[in-house]
Amino acid sequence: MVFAPAPELTITIEQAGDDTHIHLHAGGQGIWQARMIATLGVPVALCTAFGGETGRVLEPLTAAEGVWLRTVTSGGRSAAYVHDRRDGERVELARSPAEPMPRHELDELYGLALTEGLRATVSVLSGTRDPHVIEPDVYRRLAGDLRRNDGLVVADLTGDYLDAVLESGLDFLKVSHEELVESGRAPDDSQEALVKALRELHEEGAQTVAVSRAEKPALVYLDGEIHEVRLPSLEPADHRGAGDSMTAGVAATMAQGGDMRTAIRIGGAAGAVNVTRHGLGTGRASVISKLMEEVELVPLSQQQTRKASSAARNDGAGRAARKRGAGAAGKQEAGRSA
């Protein structure tokens, strides 16, 4: 189950030769995650709300994503944005935020999410760009209700929403390094600061934690140790969406009974494939499966040991060279004295 309280209508303008193309898609974090989960062959129920003119356009677009749609009709307007990508880079021309969800409709959405979450093996709690739409406490209650009934809970949240779900505990949490710095959980994006933040998030309630670092390998707290997620080098077409696809890949693998190490490797592969494409939360399962074979989880302790050994070898080689140099100089001086 994917809980997505605030989907967005996405309108993108692109240039193809002399032609201008306008694309309409269902978007927002939860929809992108549900799309990738379905791509990986795992049935997924998407619990969401649609409202206003944008909502009436969004609903059929979302239904076409291959997910089982469980919806509430909201009196508030769904969000929408317009992006111009004719020059190759995304430029946001306009955005209409979602409106707050009335209490009775929120209660109905909570009931839908709880019902589907109890049926599902794994539930994914996705965030919203518009924090006024839904209170963080809704996430705390939903995560707690699901976990108390043996459900596995995955989240990709930040700020007050993250603080709320940590109170109930999580089986897997994904955050970005920018979010950790902006929220004050890390003073900067140095590896030392992010590792400390990962350990603290685990202590606050997340069993396994991953932090994405843009072009650098993601860091993961897993089974008491920090790992780097090493991916094949690929040229990106669009940097956005890698984290959402990683979260979806982890959730899909957990739903199929896979272990967490395999889940993270599939999640890493899903994220890597996504950035080679223009559509968010997209990719082919066969490509992701093949790429997963190249993904490595490398413990930081192992890397530090290698670096220390390499430094020791270099230092030893330097001392030997200096010693040989000193010996040769001594022989030359002895020759001149003779």
N, C-alpha and C positions, 0 to 999 in steps of 0.2 A: 504494500500500500504506500502511495505517495500522498502526503498531505501538502496541498498547494493552495493556500487561502486567497492568493492574489495573482492570478495569471495576467499576462499582458498580450495585447494585440500588437504584433510587430509589423511595421511597414518599412521595407527597405528598397531604396532606389539604386539601381545598378546600370552601368553602361556596357553594351555589347556592340562594338563597332559604332555604327551610326544610330543604333536603336537604344532607346531608354526602356529598361524593364522595371516594373514595380511589383514587388513580391509581398504577399500577405501571409503571415504564419502565426500560429499560436506560440507564445513564448513565455518567458519567466522561468526562474530556476526549477520549480517543481515539474513543469512541463518538459523542459530539456532533460531532466533526470529520468522522468517516466519514459520518454522517447528512447533513451539509451537502454534502459532496462528491457523494454520491449524488443529492441534491436538484438539484444543478447539472448532472446528466446524465452524470457521469463514473463509469464502473465502478470499484469500489473493493474491494480485499481487506482484510479486517480480521483482523489476527493478534493473538490474545488468549488468555487462560486463564480457565477457570471452575473453581470448587471449592466443595465443601460444599453445604449446602441452598440458600444464596443463589445459588450458581453454577448449580444445577439450574433455578432460576427464571429466572435471567439469560439462559441460552443461547437458549431459544426467543424471548424478547423481543428479543434482539439479532438473531436470524435474520430477524425480521419487519421489520428496518430497511431492507431492500433492498440489503444488502451481501453480498459473498461471504465467508462466515465460515470462517476457518482457525483451529482451536482446539486447545488442549492441556487435558487434564483434570488439574487440580492437586489435590494432597493437602491444600493449604491452603485456607482459607475465602475466598471472594470478599467484597468490602466491600458494605455496605448502609447507607442512612440513611433517616430519617423526617423530613420537613419538614411543618410546619403553616403553611398559607397562608390560613387562614380569615379573618384580619383584613387580608389584602392584602399583608402582608410575610412573607418567608420566616423561619420560626423553626425551628431545628434541634432536634428533640425527642430524638433519639438517633442514634448512629452506631456501627456495628461495623466496625472497620478490617480490611483484607485481611491475611491471614497470609503469611509469607515463602514464596517458591516454592522447593521442593527443587531441588537442583542438576541432577538428571537431567531434570526437567520443564522447567527453565530452558534447558537445552541443546536440548531438543526445540523449545521456542518460538523460540529463536534461529534454529534451522535453518529453521523455517517462515517467519519474517520475512525471512531472507536469501534464500530461494528466491523468495518473492513479490516482494521488493524488486528482485531482479535481473530479474524479468519486467516490472516496472512502470517507467514513465518517472520517476515521482516517488514518494518515500517520506516519510511524515510520522511523526516520532518524538514521541509524546505522553507526558506525565508521569503521575505518580501522587501522590495525597495521602499515601501511606504509603511513605516512603522505604526502610523495612526490607524491602520486597517484592523489590526488585531492585537490584543494585549499579550505580552510575553507569558503571563500566567497560564494562558490557554495551552501553550507548549509544555509548560511544567506539568500540568495536570494530565495531558495526553500521554506524554512520555512515561509518567508514573503509572497511569492506569494500564498501559500496554505492558510495561516491564513486570508489574505485579502479577500479570496473568501470563507470564512466560514468553512474552513477545520480545523479539530483538529490535532494538531501536538504533537507527542511524540518523545523524544530523549534519547539516552543513549550514551553520548559523553563526551569528556574531552579535556583539553588543548585549543588550538586555535579554534578547532571545536565548543567547548562549548561556548566560548566567542562570536563566530560568531552568533550562533543560538539565544543566549539570546538577541541580538540586535533586532531580529524579534519577540521574545516572544515564549513561549511554553505552552502547556496545561498540560503536565506532563514531568518531567525530572527525570531520575535515574542516580545516580553516586555512586561510591564506596568510602569508607572512605580513602583507599589508594590513590585514584585519587585526592581527596580534599587536602590531605597532600602534595603529590608530586607536585601539581600545585601551592601550596602556598596559597590556599584558606582557609586552616585550619592549624594552627601552629603544631598541634598534633592530635591524634585520641581520645582525651578525649571527653566525652559527651558534655561538655560546649562548646568546640571549634567547634564540628560538628553542634550543634544547632545554633550557631552564623552563621556558613557558610550556613546552610539551609535557614535561614531568609534572608541573603544577596542575595542568589540565587533567592529567591522569589522576592525581591526588584528589581533585575536586569531583571526580565522578565518571570520567570517560575511560573505558577499559583500554581501547586502542585509539591513538590520535595521529592524524597525518596533517602536516602543514605544507602547502604548496609554496614554491619559491620562484615563480615566473620561469625564467629560462634555466634556473639551477635545479638539481635533483630535489625532489620532495624529501622531507624528513618524516620518519614515522616512529612513534613510541609503540613498541610491540613486545610483549612478554618481558617487560622490565629492561629492555635495551633499545637504544636509538639506532635506526638504520637510515641509510640513504637509498632512495629508489632510483636506480640507474636505468635510464631509458636509451634506446637507440637514437642517434642524432638524425632529426628530420627537419626539413625546412617548413616553417609554419605558413599557412595561408591566412589564418585568423587566430590570434592568441586567445580570444575569449572562449569560455566553455570547457576548458580542459579540466578544471576542478569539479564542475558538475558531472562531467562524464566519468571522472575518477570515482566520485561518490556513488554514481549509478552502477559502475562496474563492481565495486565492493559489495553493494547491496544485492545485486543480482547473484553474485557468487555465494554469498551467505544464504540467500533464499534456496539455493540448490544444494546446500549442505557442505559447501567448500570450506576449507580451513582459512584462517585469516591471512596467512602468507600468500596463498594462492589468490585470495580475494584482492589483496593489495597489488599483486602483479597484474591481474586482469584489469583492475582499476587504472593502474598506470598506463597500460596499453591502450585502454579506451580513451584516456585523456590525450595520449600522444596521437592517436588516429584522428581525434576530433579537431586538433589544431591544423591538420593538413587539409581540412575541408572548410567551406564557407558556412555551412549550416551548423548551428549549435546543437549539441546532443546527438550528432549524427555519426555514422560509420557503418562498416559491414562487420558482422560477427566473425566471418572467416578471416578478415584482415586482423581484427583484434586478437583472435586466437593465435594466429601465426606470430604476431608481434610480441605477444606475451612470453613466448619462448626466449626472447632477447632481454626481458626485464629482469634485473637483479636487485635483491635486497642485500646491501652490504653494511654490516655493523660498523658503526663509527669507531668502536674499540679496535676492530681489525685494521681499519684504515690508519688509526693513530699508531698502532704497532708497526705497520709497514713504514710509515713516515719516520718513526723513531729508528727502525732498523736501517732505512736508507740514509738517514742523517748520520748514524753511527758508522756506516760503511764509508760515506763520503769523508767524515772526519778522520777515520782510520787511514783512508787512502791519502788524505792531505798530510797527515803526520808522517806517513811512510815516504811520501815524496820529499817533504822537508828534510827528513833524515838522510835520504839518498843524496839530496843536494848538499847537505852539510858534509857528508862523507866525501863526496867528490871534491868539494872545495878544500877539504883537509888534505886530500892526496895531492892536489895541485900545489898547495902551499909547501907540502913536504918535498915535492919534486924540485921546487925552486930553491929550497934551502940546501938540498944535496948538491 
